[in-house]
Amino acid sequence: MIEMDADAFDALVTEELDLLPDEMIDGLDNVVFVVEDRPEDGSLDLLGLYDGLALTERDRYGVGDLPDRIIVYREPHLDVCDDLEALRHEVHTTLVHEIAHFYGIDDARLHELGWA
């Protein structure tokens, strides 16, 4: 486990987002990225969450719809990582995983691709 305050973790998440390929980010529409300390249930088991309707499941989407959210949980990440390099890797993997859910890729396929 490593320690990192909320501001430093936010900065790390932003840095990792900036490193993702444009092709992955450009298609995101009406999505916000949020960092929270822990999931609502207080557990340390969940690293991230896509809260929204996958692109493949939308029949209409427009003005007035609340944005989808990709949530990255700080404390679970810190709990499973032993150093900064591992933390960066895990945050990167979490971002890719949750963005993939936006595009309609399920956990089984992500597992096959090595992102689960």
C-alpha positions as MATLAB code, in Angstrom:
seq = 'MIEMDADAFDALVTEELDLLPDEMIDGLDNVVFVVEDRPEDGSLDLLGLYDGLALTERDRYGVGDLPDRIIVYREPHLDVCDDLEALRHEVHTTLVHEIAHFYGIDDARLHELGWA';
ca = [
       0.000    0.000    0.000;
       1.190    3.498   -0.760;
      -0.015    6.866    0.456;
      -1.051    9.788   -1.730;
      -3.341   12.696   -0.966;
      -6.409   13.455   -3.057;
      -4.835   16.330   -5.013;
      -1.795   14.289   -6.034;
      -4.004   11.355   -7.051;
      -6.233   13.666   -9.128;
      -3.126   14.938  -10.898;
      -1.938   11.386  -11.567;
      -5.318   10.425  -13.056;
      -5.213   13.508  -15.293;
      -1.689   12.622  -16.435;
      -2.766    9.079  -17.294;
      -5.816   10.379  -19.182;
      -3.531   12.617  -21.228;
      -1.436    9.574  -22.189;
      -4.376    7.654  -23.659;
      -4.627    7.534  -27.456;
      -6.720   10.253  -29.093;
      -8.761    7.562  -30.860;
      -9.957    6.317  -27.484;
     -10.800    9.734  -26.069;
     -12.212   11.482  -29.155;
     -15.348    9.316  -29.242;
     -16.327   10.062  -25.659;
     -19.452   12.179  -25.704;
     -21.055   13.665  -22.602;
     -18.736   11.797  -20.209;
     -17.087   13.228  -17.108;
     -14.216   11.724  -15.161;
     -14.564   11.784  -11.398;
     -12.180   10.752   -8.633;
     -13.704    9.584   -5.361;
     -12.084    8.110   -2.272;
     -14.140    4.901   -2.156;
     -17.245    3.294   -3.625;
     -20.530    4.023   -1.834;
     -20.366    0.724    0.065;
     -16.977    1.715    1.524;
     -15.190   -1.326    0.130;
     -11.715   -1.442   -1.319;
     -12.668   -4.043   -3.935;
     -13.698   -1.744   -6.788;
     -11.081    0.353   -8.606;
     -13.391    2.118  -11.039;
     -16.926    2.335  -12.326;
     -18.642    3.340  -15.549;
     -21.951    4.942  -14.585;
     -23.976    5.445  -17.730;
     -25.485    3.892  -20.796;
     -23.053    2.246  -23.199;
     -22.874    3.672  -26.701;
     -24.115    0.351  -28.078;
     -27.285    0.548  -25.955;
     -28.348    4.092  -26.784;
     -31.230    4.688  -29.125;
     -31.240    8.421  -28.530;
     -29.040   10.719  -26.582;
     -29.194   14.435  -26.551;
     -29.532   17.756  -24.868;
     -30.642   17.568  -21.287;
     -29.222   14.121  -20.579;
     -26.939   14.001  -17.575;
     -23.385   13.061  -18.481;
     -22.145    9.531  -18.031;
     -19.478    9.233  -15.357;
     -16.253    7.304  -15.188;
     -15.276    7.096  -11.544;
     -11.762    6.240  -10.374;
     -11.512    5.275   -6.701;
      -8.393    6.545   -4.930;
      -8.199    4.414   -1.775;
      -8.688    1.033   -3.490;
      -5.907    1.923   -5.945;
      -3.582    2.919   -3.129;
      -4.457   -0.277   -1.274;
      -3.437   -2.616   -4.111;
      -0.295   -0.804   -5.268;
       3.132   -0.958   -3.670;
       4.838    1.856   -5.573;
       4.204    4.761   -7.914;
       4.926    2.748  -11.065;
       2.351    0.114  -10.101;
      -0.149    2.867   -9.259;
       0.282    4.527  -12.648;
      -0.165    1.173  -14.381;
      -3.299    0.337  -12.384;
      -4.883    3.758  -12.955;
      -4.127    3.454  -16.689;
      -5.707   -0.005  -16.794;
      -8.764    1.217  -14.880;
      -9.266    4.142  -17.252;
      -9.029    1.900  -20.327;
     -11.386   -0.618  -18.722;
     -14.067    1.939  -17.848;
     -13.798    3.772  -21.179;
     -14.268    0.404  -22.894;
     -17.566    0.020  -21.046;
     -18.682    3.341  -22.566;
     -18.052    1.803  -25.990;
     -20.058   -1.298  -25.042;
     -17.207   -3.726  -24.399;
     -18.166   -6.103  -21.585;
     -15.984   -7.589  -18.834;
     -15.637  -10.951  -20.600;
     -14.153   -9.316  -23.702;
     -11.966   -7.033  -21.602;
     -10.636  -10.097  -19.802;
      -9.805  -11.702  -23.165;
      -7.951   -8.525  -24.160;
      -6.056   -8.352  -20.852;
      -7.800   -5.243  -19.514;
      -9.847   -6.847  -16.733;
];
